[in-house]
């Protein structure tokens, strides 16, 4: 007995199709016309699910396909263009001069020699001398007409069309030449029995929705069973995106340089993002036009180290004047840079040396364009030690970029609230034929280091743009090409 609930969607469609036609002469033709996979439907019939509903009779069918030699011809037999051209001026007589050799060569170009050679082998044409120039004589127009028939059969096989009757001689010749090969495929004729024609399929629900549950209609519908013990398909793993590959490549470089990796928080207080970095509370970067402030929560607690908060307050008021407020420092934001991780690590070190890096996501209220995003990755690095200088900083950055394959770098002095001196890093971008900024760097100021407990140490630090490095590595035109679901890169 046919279990309707166990039928797949394709199987139900096939059963419905059979109910409308009591006799099927060719299962292959039916599958091709209705868009079914022949092997799937044949397996369905062989499973015995339709025993008692459909009778199946096997018969063979000969089909033709191009060989590798035939596919190279690109649908046109050698000899056909010339044969077709010569027949335009040939009557019923078996021999007749047609056109000058120069005219045919001008019309057929480099293909003339190949076509003439093919017809000459069958003694259908020959070259003759004429008045002032040579010509082509048609010796056997019947061979030329045979070429037209062969070309028609060859084109039909190439296009997968059904062959007309009377093509036996052409098929034999094409097979002898090695242009086509025959295949014998099993096919089936079907007789649909009355039991299937009178079968009521009904509707089967394959997805249990909330509407069916809340309305109680799930009790009245036929639900397709779900086999929880069925094997799941073994799907291949996805491949990493360009940014993921770039992150791992950069991580390996820093680890090989002896750096330790650090991490931080996406949601930070303004204290760690700005105040601990000696950025004044009235600095333009702290405006909503540049920074994403959170609505919930609006504030975050300040560090438990009250002495740290007091030292930061004193250095701000001593250098910038005015009143430093805990309310402004407590505001919750999406971190604008990964230097917040560096500030926390410096406070933990309390004057100890070390080399650290991080590759994390940051957020800025930027206008999105070809070289700017509102959400991107920053490569943070910091070295804490003795006798560190601008030369040390440039050496680290030059070595890092050389490991990535960059030779053409430029350093430009700039201003940062928490580094002095400060350097912007530029690299050449060939798609736009100009240098683009790929990072910022400098030596941390004493006003920043002393409150964090590292006043006696020298530090060099940098923040580099991962996406801009990827632009340079892969020749990408704009940053937005590196993100989103389009993975053609």
C-alpha positions in Angstrom: 0.0 0.0 0.0 1.4 3.4 -1.0 2.1 5.5 2.1 1.3 9.0 1.0 2.8 10.7 4.1 6.2 9.2 3.3 6.4 10.8 -0.2 8.7 13.6 -0.8 7.6 16.7 -2.7 9.1 15.6 -6.0 7.6 12.1 -5.6 4.1 13.6 -5.0 4.5 15.8 -8.1 5.4 12.8 -10.2 2.5 10.7 -8.9 0.2 13.7 -9.7 1.7 13.8 -13.2 1.1 10.1 -13.8 -2.6 10.4 -12.8 -3.2 12.6 -15.8 -1.8 10.2 -18.5 -2.6 6.5 -18.4 0.3 5.6 -20.8 3.9 6.9 -20.9 5.9 5.7 -23.9 9.3 7.0 -22.7 10.2 7.7 -19.1 13.3 9.6 -20.1 11.3 12.0 -22.3 8.7 12.5 -19.6 11.4 13.4 -17.1 13.0 15.8 -19.5 9.8 17.6 -20.3 8.6 17.8 -16.7 12.0 18.7 -15.2 12.5 15.6 -13.2 15.8 13.8 -12.6 15.6 10.5 -14.5 17.8 8.6 -12.0 15.7 9.9 -9.0 12.4 8.9 -10.6 13.8 5.5 -11.8 15.0 4.8 -8.3 11.5 5.7 -7.0 9.9 3.2 -9.3 12.5 0.5 -8.6 11.9 0.9 -4.8 8.5 -0.8 -5.2 6.6 2.2 -3.7 4.3 2.2 -6.8 3.9 -1.6 -7.2 0.2 -2.2 -7.9 -0.2 1.3 -9.2 2.2 1.4 -12.2 3.5 -1.3 -14.6 6.9 -0.7 -16.1 8.4 -2.2 -19.2 12.1 -1.8 -20.1 13.4 -1.0 -23.6 16.7 0.4 -24.8 17.2 3.6 -26.7 20.3 4.5 -28.8 21.6 8.1 -28.4 24.5 9.9 -29.9 27.0 12.3 -28.4 30.1 14.2 -29.6 33.5 12.8 -28.9 36.4 15.0 -27.8 37.5 15.2 -31.4 34.0 16.3 -32.4 33.7 18.9 -29.6 36.9 20.6 -30.9 35.1 21.4 -34.2 32.7 23.8 -32.4 29.7 22.6 -34.4 31.1 22.9 -38.0 32.6 20.0 -39.9 35.8 20.4 -42.0 34.7 20.7 -45.6 31.2 21.9 -45.0 31.6 25.7 -45.5 33.4 25.1 -48.8 30.9 22.4 -49.9 28.0 24.7 -49.0 29.6 27.6 -50.9 30.3 25.5 -54.0 26.7 24.1 -54.2 25.3 27.6 -54.6 26.5 27.6 -58.2 26.2 23.9 -59.1 23.2 22.5 -61.0 22.3 18.9 -61.5 25.5 18.1 -63.5 28.2 16.3 -61.6 31.0 18.5 -62.8 31.1 22.3 -63.2 33.6 25.0 -62.5 32.3 27.4 -59.9 34.5 30.2 -58.8 38.0 31.4 -58.7 40.4 30.1 -56.1 41.2 33.7 -55.0 37.5 34.5 -54.5 37.0 31.4 -52.3 40.1 32.1 -50.3 39.0 35.6 -49.7 35.6 34.4 -48.5 36.8 31.5 -46.3 40.1 32.9 -45.2 42.5 30.4 -43.5 39.7 27.8 -43.4 40.0 27.3 -47.2 42.9 24.9 -47.1 41.3 22.7 -44.4 38.0 22.6 -46.2 39.5 21.9 -49.6 41.7 19.1 -48.2 38.6 17.4 -46.7 36.7 17.5 -50.0 39.7 16.6 -52.1 40.2 13.4 -50.0 36.8 12.2 -51.2 37.6 13.3 -54.8 34.7 15.7 -54.8 36.7 18.8 -56.0 40.0 19.6 -57.8 41.9 22.7 -58.7 42.0 23.8 -62.4 43.7 26.5 -64.3 41.6 29.3 -65.7 42.0 32.6 -67.6 44.6 34.4 -65.5 43.7 32.6 -62.2 43.1 29.2 -60.9 39.6 27.9 -60.0 37.9 25.0 -58.2 36.2 22.2 -60.2 33.3 20.3 -58.7 33.8 16.6 -59.5 31.1 15.1 -57.4 28.3 17.3 -56.3 26.6 14.3 -54.7 29.5 14.3 -52.1 28.9 18.0 -51.5 25.2 17.4 -50.8 26.2 14.6 -48.5 28.3 17.1 -46.6 25.2 19.3 -46.1 23.3 16.3 -44.6 26.2 15.3 -42.4 26.5 18.9 -41.1 22.8 19.0 -40.3 23.0 15.7 -38.3 26.2 16.8 -36.6 24.6 20.2 -35.6 21.5 18.4 -34.2 23.7 16.0 -32.1 25.7 19.0 -30.8 22.5 20.8 -29.8 21.0 17.7 -28.2 18.0 17.7 -30.7 16.0 14.7 -31.8 17.3 13.3 -35.1 15.1 13.1 -38.1 14.6 9.9 -40.2 17.0 9.0 -43.0 20.2 9.9 -41.1 21.8 6.5 -41.0 24.4 7.1 -43.7 25.4 10.4 -42.1 25.6 8.9 -38.7 27.8 6.1 -40.0 30.2 8.5 -41.7 30.4 10.8 -38.6 31.1 7.7 -36.4 33.8 6.5 -38.8 35.5 9.9 -38.7 35.5 9.7 -34.9 33.3 12.8 -34.5 30.4 11.1 -32.6 29.9 8.0 -30.5 26.8 6.0 -29.8 25.4 5.1 -26.4 22.6 2.6 -25.6 20.5 3.8 -22.6 17.9 2.0 -20.8 14.4 3.5 -21.0 11.0 2.5 -19.7 7.4 2.7 -20.8 4.8 3.0 -18.1 1.2 1.9 -17.9 -0.8 3.7 -15.1 -3.3 1.3 -13.5 -6.8 2.4 -12.3 -5.7 2.2 -8.6 -3.3 5.2 -9.1 -5.8 7.2 -11.2 -8.4 7.0 -8.5 -6.0 7.7 -5.7 -6.7 10.8 -3.7 -3.4 12.4 -2.6 -4.7 15.2 -0.4 -2.6 17.9 1.2 0.4 17.0 3.5 1.8 19.6 5.8 5.6 19.5 5.9 6.2 22.3 8.3 4.5 22.8 11.7 3.9 26.5 12.1 2.9 28.6 15.1 -0.4 29.3 13.4 -1.2 25.6 13.1 -0.4 25.1 16.8 -2.3 28.2 18.2 -5.4 27.5 16.1 -5.5 23.8 16.8 -5.6 22.9 13.1 -2.5 20.7 13.5 -5.0 18.0 14.8 -6.9 18.0 11.5 -4.1 18.1 8.9 -1.8 15.3 7.7 1.7 16.0 9.0 4.6 14.5 7.1 6.6 12.3 9.5 10.1 13.3 10.4 12.7 10.7 11.0 15.0 11.9 13.8 17.3 8.9 13.2 18.0 9.7 9.6 21.6 10.4 8.7 22.3 14.1 8.1 24.3 15.1 5.0 28.1 15.4 5.4 28.5 19.0 4.3 31.9 20.4 3.5 33.2 23.1 5.8 33.1 26.7 4.6 36.2 28.6 3.7 37.5 31.6 5.5 36.9 35.1 4.1 39.7 37.3 3.0 39.6 39.3 6.3 39.8 36.0 8.3 42.8 34.9 6.3 44.4 38.4 6.7 43.8 38.4 10.5 45.5 35.0 10.9 48.4 36.0 8.7 49.0 39.2 10.8 48.6 37.2 14.0 51.3 34.8 12.9 53.7 37.7 12.1 53.3 39.2 15.6 53.6 35.9 17.4 56.8 35.2 15.4 58.1 38.6 16.5 57.7 37.6 20.1 54.5 39.5 20.9 51.7 38.2 23.2 48.1 38.7 22.2 45.7 40.7 24.3 42.0 41.4 24.0 39.4 43.9 25.3 35.7 44.8 25.4 33.6 46.2 22.6 31.5 48.2 25.0 33.8 50.5 27.1 33.5 53.4 29.4 34.7 56.8 28.1 37.2 56.6 30.9 39.2 53.8 29.3 38.5 55.0 25.7 39.4 58.7 26.2 40.3 59.8 29.8 43.0 57.2 30.5 44.5 58.1 27.1 44.9 61.8 28.1 42.1 62.9 25.7 40.4 66.0 27.1 36.7 65.8 27.9 35.9 68.6 25.4 37.8 67.0 22.6 35.9 66.9 19.2 36.4 63.1 19.0 34.1 62.7 22.0 31.1 64.3 20.2 28.2 62.1 19.0 29.3 62.9 15.4 32.4 60.8 15.9 31.5 58.3 18.7 28.7 55.8 19.2 27.2 56.4 22.7 24.9 53.7 24.1 21.3 54.3 25.2 21.2 51.2 27.4 23.2 51.2 29.5 24.0 54.8 29.4 26.9 54.6 31.9 29.4 52.1 33.1 31.2 52.0 36.5 34.6 53.6 36.8 37.6 51.4 37.7 37.7 50.0 41.3 41.2 51.6 41.7 40.1 55.0 43.1 43.7 56.2 43.1 43.9 55.6 39.3 40.7 57.7 38.8 42.1 60.4 41.0 45.5 60.5 39.1 43.7 60.7 35.8 41.6 63.6 37.1 44.6 65.5 38.4 46.6 65.2 35.2 43.6 66.4 33.1 42.9 69.4 35.3 46.6 70.3 35.6 47.2 70.2 31.8 43.8 71.2 30.3 42.2 73.3 33.0 38.6 73.3 33.9 36.8 70.6 35.9 37.1 66.9 35.1 33.8 65.1 35.8 33.2 61.4 36.6 29.8 61.7 34.8 31.5 62.3 31.5 34.1 59.6 32.1 31.3 57.0 33.0 29.4 57.3 29.7 29.1 53.9 27.9 30.3 53.8 24.3 31.2 51.4 21.5 35.0 51.5 21.6 36.5 53.8 19.0 39.9 52.1 19.0 41.7 49.1 20.5 44.0 51.4 22.5 41.6 50.8 25.4 43.1 47.3 25.6 46.5 48.8 25.7 45.6 51.2 28.5 44.2 48.4 30.6 47.3 46.3 30.0 49.6 49.1 30.9 47.7 49.5 34.2 48.1 45.8 34.9 51.9 45.9 34.1 52.7 48.7 36.5 56.0 49.4 34.9 56.9 45.9 33.8 58.2 45.4 30.2 56.5 43.5 27.4 55.3 43.4 23.8 51.6 43.0 23.1 49.2 43.1 20.2 45.5 42.7 19.4 43.3 42.5 16.3 39.8 43.6 17.3 36.7 45.4 16.0 36.2 49.1 16.6 33.3 51.5 15.8 33.3 55.1 14.7 30.5 57.3 13.5 32.2 57.8 10.1 30.6 58.6 6.7 31.0 55.4 4.8 32.9 55.8 1.5 35.6 54.0 -0.5 38.2 54.1 2.3 36.0 54.5 5.4 33.7 52.2 7.3 31.7 52.7 10.5 32.8 49.3 11.8 36.2 47.9 11.1 39.2 46.1 12.6 42.2 47.7 14.2 45.6 46.1 14.7 46.9 47.3 18.1 50.6 47.0 19.1 52.6 48.3 22.1 56.1 47.7 23.3 57.1 48.7 26.9 60.8 48.8 27.7 63.9 51.0 28.0 65.5 53.4 25.5 62.7 53.1 23.0 62.6 55.8 20.3 61.0 56.9 17.0 63.6 54.8 15.2 62.5 51.8 17.3 58.9 52.4 16.3 59.7 52.8 12.6 61.8 49.7 12.7 58.9 47.6 14.1 56.5 48.9 11.5 58.9 48.6 8.6 59.6 45.0 9.5 55.9 44.2 10.0 54.9 45.6 6.6 57.9 44.0 4.8 56.7 40.6 6.1 53.4 41.4 4.4 55.2 42.3 1.2 55.1 46.1 1.4 58.2 48.0 0.5 56.9 51.5 -0.3 56.0 53.1 3.0 55.9 56.7 4.1 55.8 58.2 7.6 54.2 61.6 8.2 54.3 63.6 11.5 50.9 64.1 13.0 49.2 65.0 16.4 47.5 62.6 18.8 46.4 63.6 22.4 48.2 60.6 23.9 51.4 60.2 21.8 54.3 62.6 21.2 55.9 62.4 18.7 53.2 60.8 16.5 53.5 59.3 13.0 50.9 58.4 10.4 51.8 55.5 8.2 51.0 55.6 4.4 51.2 52.8 1.8 50.8 52.9 -1.9 47.4 51.7 -3.3 47.8 50.8 -7.0 44.0 50.8 -8.0 43.7 54.4 -7.0 47.3 55.3 -7.9 47.9 57.1 -4.6 49.1 56.6 -1.0 46.5 55.9 1.6 46.7 56.0 5.4 47.0 52.6 6.9 47.8 53.4 10.5 48.7 55.8 13.3 51.6 55.4 15.8 53.8 57.2 18.3 55.4 57.2 21.7 53.0 57.4 24.7 53.1 60.7 26.6 54.2 60.8 30.2 50.8 62.4 31.1 49.2 59.1 30.0 51.8 56.7 31.4 52.2 58.1 34.9 48.6 57.7 36.0 48.7 54.1 34.7 51.8 53.3 36.8 54.3 53.2 33.9 55.8 56.6 34.1 59.4 55.3 34.3 59.0 53.3 31.1 59.3 54.2 27.4 56.6 52.9 25.1 56.1 52.7 21.3 52.6 51.9 20.1 50.5 51.8 16.9 47.0 51.3 15.6 46.7 49.9 12.0 43.7 49.5 9.8 43.2 45.8 8.9 40.7 46.5 6.1 43.0 49.0 4.4 45.9 46.5 4.6 43.6 44.0 2.9 42.8 46.6 0.2 46.5 46.8 -0.6 47.2 43.1 -0.4 44.4 42.0 -2.7 44.0 45.1 -4.9 40.5 45.9 -3.8 38.9 49.1 -5.0 36.8 49.9 -2.0 36.5 48.7 1.6 32.9 47.6 1.3 34.0 44.9 -1.2 35.6 43.1 1.7 32.5 42.7 3.8 29.0 41.3 3.4 27.7 38.1 1.9 29.4 38.5 -1.5 32.4 36.1 -1.3 33.6 36.2 -4.9 36.9 37.7 -3.8 
